[in-house]
């Protein structure tokens, strides 16, 4: 059943790159929840363009050169904001998420207006790649150091974003590491960061298609974390301390 309420103006953004086999099922499962769907074809070289042209009732953004997941999300956010939506749910196109859990995000937002909500996967799930668990734990550690916030899954792509905030953030990254950077920068802006549990479906072995490049992407994340940590130590933490002292003096 589609969500026809006007209480929460949201859409679902699906960034995709060479996942044509799973994409149809992902889109159709999302259409069971809402008709407000934006698919961003991030320069796919498989049959994604043909798949999208065969479907109706969705908004598509396409370009020929792959620019990374972060860039695709930015395109989707700005398109959603221009179309009057207040929030955007992001869901990966590889079929690892259950579309029916979108309603858990919208329910959380109705309780915590203006927050960003991240879906926390079960990192001990069957077929969960070991390198993913390591990368996520690594990312969680640095996120806590940079923001003081503990999150169980900072790399999950299943999220809901407040569009007015996320479209006004300037970021250094545009690929895989973008999702981590936007979490850090939104928390620095004072946006509440929340987490809800979500299920995850990982196909075994060679049946699963991933575009994560262990050496290159891990190197990018490491460089980004170095920069963000320096900013946190030299700018954000001193700023927050001064703000607390100022508020204390005003109250006194």
KEKE-3310 file (N, C-alpha, C; in steps of 0.2 Angstrom, whole numbers, plus 5000, padded with zeros to 4 digits):
npx = (5004:5003:5010:5000:4999:5000:5007:5021:5033:5041:5054:5061:5077:5087:5103:5112:5124:5129:5120:5110:5103:5097:5091:5077:5069:5071:5066:5053:5049:5050:5041:5029:5028:5029:5026:5035:5049:5066:5079:5096:5106:5122:5132:5131:5137:5131:5115:5107:5102:5092:5084:5078:5072:5061:5053:5039:5033:5043:5056:5071:5088:5102:5119:5134:5147:5154:5154:5154:5146:5143:5142:5131:5121:5121:5116:5103:5098:5097:5088:5077:5074:5072:5060:5051:5051:5054:5061:5073:5074:5087:5092:5101:5105:5108:5100:5101:5094:5078:5063:5051:5055:5056:5046:5049:5059:5052:5043:5051:5056:5045:5044:5055:5059:5068:5080:5094:5093:5100:5101:5105:5114:5114:5129:5134:5127:5123:5134:5139:5152:5169:5178:5170:5164:5176:5179:5168:5169:5181:5177:5167:5174:5182:5172:5166:5176:5177:5165:5160:5149:5141:5138:5131:5133:5140:5142:5131:5120:5107:5096:5088:5087:5086:5082:5084:5095:5105:5107:5114:5126:5144:5155:5171:5172:5166:5163:5163:5166:5158:5146:5150:5157:5146:5138:5147:5148:5135:5132:5141:5134:5124:5113:5103:5108:5103:5099:5092:5088:5090:5086:5097:5102:5113:5120:5128:5145:5151:5139:5136:5137:5149:5155:5165:5181:5194:5208:5209:5197:5198:5209:5205:5195:5203:5212:5202:5197:5208:5208:5196:5197:5207:5201:5191:5198:5205:5196:5182:5180:5186:5177:5165:5168:5170:5157:5149:5155:5151:5137:5136:5140:5131:5119:5124)
npy = (4994:5011:5026:5038:5050:5067:5071:5070:5075:5067:5058:5045:5041:5033:5029:5022:5011:5000:4990:4983:4970:4969:4981:4983:4975:4982:4995:4992:4986:4998:5006:5000:5006:5020:5032:5042:5043:5044:5040:5039:5037:5033:5034:5021:5006:4995:4987:4997:5009:5005:4997:5007:5015:5007:5007:5015:5030:5035:5046:5050:5053:5055:5052:5051:5048:5039:5046:5043:5038:5048:5060:5056:5055:5069:5075:5069:5074:5088:5088:5083:5092:5104:5100:5101:5092:5088:5078:5065:5048:5037:5023:5008:5001:4988:4978:4975:4980:4981:4987:4989:4993:5007:5014:5014:5023:5035:5035:5037:5050:5058:5058:5064:5077:5084:5078:5067:5051:5035:5019:5005:4991:4973:4968:4956:4947:4933:4929:4942:4952:4951:4961:4972:4973:4976:4989:4996:4997:5003:5016:5019:5022:5033:5042:5044:5050:5062:5068:5065:5057:5041:5029:5014:5010:5018:5017:5013:5014:5016:5027:5042:5059:5076:5088:5102:5104:5095:5099:5111:5109:5109:5098:5089:5077:5065:5053:5036:5039:5050:5048:5046:5058:5068:5064:5068:5082:5086:5083:5092:5104:5104:5096:5083:5066:5051:5033:5018:5001:4990:4977:4966:4960:4949:4942:4926:4924:4925:4929:4941:4958:4970:4987:4992:4996:4990:4994:5007:5014:5013:5020:5033:5035:5036:5047:5057:5056:5060:5073:5078:5075:5084:5096:5095:5095:5107:5117:5114:5108:5118:5129:5124:5123:5137:5141:5135:5141:5154:5153:5148:5160:5169:5164:5164)
npz = (5000:4996:5003:5006:5014:5019:5028:5030:5019:5009:4998:4989:4986:4974:4971:4958:4951:4939:4943:4937:4937:4950:4951:4946:4954:4966:4964:4961:4974:4982:4976:4981:4993:4991:4978:4975:4969:4965:4954:4952:4939:4939:4928:4923:4915:4911:4907:4913:4909:4899:4907:4916:4907:4903:4914:4923:4931:4939:4943:4934:4934:4924:4919:4909:4913:4926:4942:4956:4971:4981:4973:4965:4975:4979:4968:4968:4980:4978:4967:4973:4983:4975:4970:4981:4992:5009:5016:5012:5009:5007:4998:4994:4978:4977:4982:4995:5006:5014:5007:5014:5026:5025:5031:5044:5045:5042:5052:5063:5060:5061:5075:5078:5072:5059:5061:5056:5051:5053:5046:5055:5052:5055:5059:5061:5053:5042:5029:5029:5023:5028:5027:5026:5039:5046:5040:5043:5058:5059:5054:5062:5074:5071:5068:5081:5088:5081:5083:5095:5096:5097:5085:5078:5065:5053:5040:5033:5019:5020:5024:5031:5026:5031:5020:5018:5026:5021:5008:5009:5013:5012:5005:5005:4998:4985:4982:4988:5002:5005:5012:5025:5028:5027:5037:5048:5046:5047:5060:5066:5063:5071:5069:5074:5076:5073:5076:5069:5070:5056:5044:5034:5018:5012:4998:4995:4993:4976:4971:4975:4970:4971:4972:4980:4983:4990:4993:4987:4991:5005:5007:5003:5013:5024:5022:5022:5035:5042:5039:5044:5057:5061:5059:5068:5080:5080:5076:5078:5091:5100:5096:5101:5115:5118:5115:5125:5136:5134:5135:5148:5155:5151:5157:5171)
capx = (5000:5007:5009:4997:4998:5003:5011:5028:5034:5048:5054:5066:5083:5091:5109:5114:5130:5130:5116:5103:5099:5094:5087:5070:5066:5072:5062:5046:5048:5049:5034:5024:5028:5028:5027:5040:5056:5071:5084:5101:5111:5129:5136:5132:5139:5127:5109:5103:5098:5087:5079:5075:5067:5056:5049:5035:5031:5049:5060:5078:5094:5107:5125:5137:5153:5153:5157:5154:5140:5142:5140:5124:5117:5120:5111:5097:5096:5095:5082:5071:5073:5069:5053:5047:5051:5057:5066:5074:5076:5091:5092:5105:5101:5110:5095:5103:5089:5071:5060:5046:5057:5056:5041:5052:5062:5047:5040:5056:5057:5039:5045:5062:5059:5074:5086:5096:5092:5104:5099:5110:5113:5117:5136:5135:5123:5126:5137:5142:5159:5173:5181:5165:5164:5182:5179:5163:5171:5186:5173:5163:5179:5184:5166:5165:5182:5176:5159:5157:5143:5142:5134:5133:5134:5141:5143:5125:5117:5099:5095:5083:5090:5083:5085:5086:5101:5110:5108:5118:5133:5149:5159:5177:5172:5161:5163:5161:5167:5154:5141:5153:5158:5140:5136:5151:5147:5128:5132:5144:5129:5119:5108:5102:5110:5099:5100:5087:5090:5087:5089:5102:5102:5119:5120:5134:5151:5151:5133:5135:5141:5151:5160:5170:5188:5197:5214:5208:5192:5200:5214:5201:5192:5209:5213:5196:5196:5213:5206:5190:5200:5211:5196:5187:5202:5207:5190:5175:5180:5187:5171:5160:5170:5168:5149:5147:5157:5147:5130:5136:5141:5124:5115:5126)
capy = (5000:5017:5031:5044:5055:5073:5074:5070:5076:5064:5054:5039:5042:5026:5029:5016:5010:4994:4985:4982:4964:4970:4987:4982:4973:4987:5000:4989:4986:5004:5008:4998:5011:5027:5034:5048:5040:5047:5035:5042:5032:5036:5032:5014:5004:4989:4988:5001:5014:5001:4995:5013:5017:5002:5008:5022:5033:5037:5052:5048:5058:5051:5055:5045:5046:5038:5051:5041:5038:5054:5064:5054:5057:5076:5076:5067:5078:5094:5087:5082:5099:5108:5097:5103:5087:5090:5073:5060:5042:5034:5016:5006:4997:4981:4973:4972:4983:4979:4993:4990:4996:5014:5017:5014:5029:5040:5036:5040:5057:5061:5058:5068:5081:5088:5073:5062:5044:5030:5012:5001:4984:4968:4967:4949:4944:4928:4932:4949:4952:4953:4968:4977:4974:4980:4996:5000:4998:5009:5022:5021:5025:5040:5047:5046:5055:5068:5071:5063:5053:5034:5026:5007:5009:5024:5016:5011:5018:5016:5033:5048:5065:5083:5090:5109:5104:5092:5103:5117:5107:5109:5093:5087:5070:5064:5045:5031:5041:5055:5047:5047:5065:5071:5063:5072:5089:5088:5084:5099:5109:5103:5091:5077:5060:5045:5027:5013:4994:4988:4970:4967:4954:4948:4936:4923:4924:4928:4931:4948:4963:4976:4991:4994:4995:4990:4999:5014:5017:5014:5026:5039:5036:5037:5054:5061:5055:5064:5080:5079:5075:5090:5101:5094:5097:5114:5122:5112:5107:5125:5133:5121:5125:5144:5142:5133:5146:5160:5151:5148:5166:5172:5161:5167)
capz = (5000:4995:5008:5003:5019:5017:5035:5029:5012:5007:4993:4990:4981:4973:4967:4956:4946:4936:4947:4933:4938:4956:4951:4945:4961:4972:4962:4962:4981:4984:4974:4986:4999:4989:4971:4975:4968:4961:4953:4949:4936:4940:4923:4922:4908:4909:4904:4918:4905:4896:4913:4918:4901:4903:4920:4923:4938:4943:4940:4933:4933:4921:4915:4905:4916:4933:4946:4963:4975:4984:4968:4964:4981:4979:4962:4970:4985:4975:4963:4978:4986:4970:4969:4987:4997:5015:5017:5007:5011:5002:4998:4989:4972:4976:4985:5002:5010:5013:5006:5018:5032:5024:5035:5051:5045:5042:5059:5067:5059:5064:5082:5079:5067:5058:5062:5051:5054:5049:5047:5058:5050:5059:5056:5062:5049:5038:5023:5029:5021:5034:5026:5027:5046:5048:5038:5047:5064:5058:5052:5068:5079:5069:5069:5088:5089:5077:5084:5102:5095:5095:5080:5077:5058:5050:5033:5030:5014:5021:5029:5029:5027:5031:5013:5019:5029:5018:5002:5011:5016:5007:5007:5001:4995:4981:4981:4993:5008:5006:5017:5032:5029:5028:5044:5052:5045:5049:5067:5068:5062:5077:5067:5078:5072:5076:5072:5070:5067:5050:5042:5028:5014:5008:4994:4997:4988:4970:4969:4977:4966:4975:4969:4985:4981:4997:4994:4985:4995:5012:5007:5003:5020:5029:5021:5024:5042:5045:5038:5048:5064:5062:5059:5074:5086:5079:5075:5081:5099:5103:5095:5106:5121:5119:5115:5132:5141:5133:5138:5155:5158:5151:5163:5177)
cpx = (5004:5005:5006:4996:5002:5007:5018:5030:5041:5048:5060:5071:5086:5097:5111:5120:5131:5126:5110:5099:5095:5089:5080:5066:5066:5067:5054:5044:5047:5043:5028:5023:5026:5030:5033:5047:5060:5077:5090:5106:5118:5134:5137:5133:5136:5121:5104:5099:5092:5081:5075:5070:5061:5051:5045:5035:5037:5053:5068:5082:5100:5113:5129:5144:5152:5157:5157:5147:5138:5140:5133:5120:5116:5115:5104:5094:5093:5089:5076:5069:5070:5061:5049:5047:5055:5062:5067:5077:5081:5092:5096:5102:5104:5106:5097:5098:5082:5067:5054:5048:5058:5051:5044:5056:5057:5044:5045:5057:5051:5040:5051:5063:5066:5080:5088:5096:5096:5102:5105:5109:5116:5124:5138:5131:5126:5128:5139:5150:5163:5176:5176:5164:5170:5181:5174:5165:5176:5182:5170:5168:5180:5178:5165:5170:5180:5170:5157:5151:5144:5137:5136:5135:5134:5142:5136:5122:5110:5098:5090:5087:5085:5086:5087:5093:5106:5112:5113:5124:5138:5154:5166:5176:5166:5160:5160:5161:5162:5149:5144:5154:5152:5137:5140:5149:5140:5128:5136:5139:5124:5113:5108:5104:5107:5100:5094:5090:5086:5090:5093:5102:5108:5119:5127:5139:5150:5144:5132:5140:5142:5156:5165:5176:5192:5203:5212:5203:5194:5205:5211:5198:5197:5211:5208:5196:5202:5211:5201:5192:5203:5206:5192:5191:5204:5202:5184:5175:5181:5180:5166:5161:5168:5161:5147:5149:5153:5140:5130:5137:5134:5119:5117:5124)
cpy = (5006:5022:5037:5050:5061:5076:5074:5070:5073:5060:5049:5040:5035:5028:5023:5016:5002:4988:4983:4976:4965:4976:4987:4980:4978:4992:4998:4989:4993:5007:5005:5002:5018:5028:5039:5045:5043:5042:5039:5037:5035:5033:5025:5012:4997:4991:4993:5006:5011:4999:5001:5016:5013:5003:5015:5024:5034:5043:5049:5054:5053:5055:5050:5043:5045:5043:5049:5042:5045:5059:5063:5056:5065:5078:5075:5072:5085:5094:5087:5088:5104:5106:5098:5097:5090:5085:5068:5054:5039:5026:5013:5001:4990:4976:4971:4975:4981:4986:4994:4993:5004:5017:5017:5021:5035:5041:5039:5048:5061:5062:5063:5072:5084:5084:5070:5055:5039:5023:5008:4993:4979:4966:4959:4944:4938:4932:4939:4949:4954:4960:4974:4979:4978:4987:5000:5001:5003:5015:5024:5024:5032:5045:5049:5051:5062:5072:5070:5059:5046:5032:5019:5006:5015:5024:5014:5016:5019:5021:5037:5054:5071:5087:5098:5109:5101:5095:5109:5115:5106:5103:5092:5081:5070:5057:5042:5035:5047:5054:5048:5055:5069:5070:5067:5079:5091:5088:5090:5104:5109:5099:5085:5071:5054:5039:5022:5006:4993:4981:4971:4960:4954:4942:4933:4924:4928:4930:4938:4952:4969:4980:4994:4992:4995:4994:5006:5018:5018:5019:5033:5041:5038:5045:5059:5061:5060:5071:5082:5079:5081:5096:5101:5096:5104:5119:5120:5112:5114:5129:5130:5123:5133:5145:5140:5138:5152:5159:5151:5155:5170:5170:5164:5174)
cpz = (5000:5001:5005:5008:5016:5023:5034:5022:5011:5001:4994:4984:4981:4969:4964:4951:4945:4941:4943:4935:4945:4956:4950:4951:4966:4970:4964:4970:4984:4982:4978:4992:4997:4982:4970:4975:4963:4960:4949:4946:4935:4935:4922:4915:4906:4906:4909:4914:4902:4902:4915:4913:4901:4909:4920:4930:4942:4939:4940:4932:4930:4918:4913:4909:4924:4938:4954:4966:4978:4979:4966:4969:4981:4974:4964:4975:4982:4971:4968:4981:4982:4969:4976:4992:5003:5017:5012:5010:5005:5003:4993:4984:4972:4979:4992:5007:5009:5013:5011:5025:5031:5029:5042:5051:5045:5049:5064:5066:5061:5072:5083:5073:5066:5059:5056:5054:5050:5051:5050:5056:5055:5056:5057:5058:5044:5031:5023:5028:5027:5033:5027:5035:5049:5046:5042:5054:5064:5058:5059:5074:5077:5070:5076:5090:5087:5080:5092:5102:5093:5090:5079:5070:5054:5043:5029:5025:5015:5026:5027:5031:5027:5025:5014:5021:5024:5011:5003:5014:5010:5009:5002:4996:4990:4979:4987:5000:5010:5011:5024:5033:5030:5035:5049:5052:5048:5057:5070:5067:5067:5075:5071:5073:5076:5072:5074:5067:5061:5048:5036:5025:5010:5005:4995:4991:4982:4967:4970:4973:4971:4971:4974:4983:4988:4998:4993:4990:5002:5012:5007:5010:5025:5028:5023:5032:5045:5045:5043:5055:5066:5063:5066:5080:5086:5079:5079:5088:5102:5102:5100:5113:5123:5119:5122:5137:5141:5136:5145:5158:5157:5156:5170:5178)
residu = (UNK:UNK:UNK:UNK:UNK:UNK:UNK:UNK:UNK:UNK:UNK:UNK:UNK:UNK:UNK:UNK:UNK:UNK:UNK:UNK:UNK:UNK:UNK:UNK:UNK:UNK:UNK:UNK:UNK:UNK:UNK:UNK:UNK:UNK:UNK:UNK:UNK:UNK:UNK:UNK:UNK:UNK:UNK:UNK:UNK:UNK:UNK:UNK:UNK:UNK:UNK:UNK:UNK:UNK:UNK:UNK:UNK:UNK:UNK:UNK:UNK:UNK:UNK:UNK:UNK:UNK:UNK:UNK:UNK:UNK:UNK:UNK:UNK:UNK:UNK:UNK:UNK:UNK:UNK:UNK:UNK:UNK:UNK:UNK:UNK:UNK:UNK:UNK:UNK:UNK:UNK:UNK:UNK:UNK:UNK:UNK:UNK:UNK:UNK:UNK:UNK:UNK:UNK:UNK:UNK:UNK:UNK:UNK:UNK:UNK:UNK:UNK:UNK:UNK:UNK:UNK:UNK:UNK:UNK:UNK:UNK:UNK:UNK:UNK:UNK:UNK:UNK:UNK:UNK:UNK:UNK:UNK:UNK:UNK:UNK:UNK:UNK:UNK:UNK:UNK:UNK:UNK:UNK:UNK:UNK:UNK:UNK:UNK:UNK:UNK:UNK:UNK:UNK:UNK:UNK:UNK:UNK:UNK:UNK:UNK:UNK:UNK:UNK:UNK:UNK:UNK:UNK:UNK:UNK:UNK:UNK:UNK:UNK:UNK:UNK:UNK:UNK:UNK:UNK:UNK:UNK:UNK:UNK:UNK:UNK:UNK:UNK:UNK:UNK:UNK:UNK:UNK:UNK:UNK:UNK:UNK:UNK:UNK:UNK:UNK:UNK:UNK:UNK:UNK:UNK:UNK:UNK:UNK:UNK:UNK:UNK:UNK:UNK:UNK:UNK:UNK:UNK:UNK:UNK:UNK:UNK:UNK:UNK:UNK:UNK:UNK:UNK:UNK:UNK:UNK:UNK:UNK:UNK:UNK:UNK:UNK:UNK:UNK:UNK:UNK:UNK:UNK:UNK:UNK:UNK:UNK:UNK:UNK:UNK:UNK:UNK:UNK)
# end
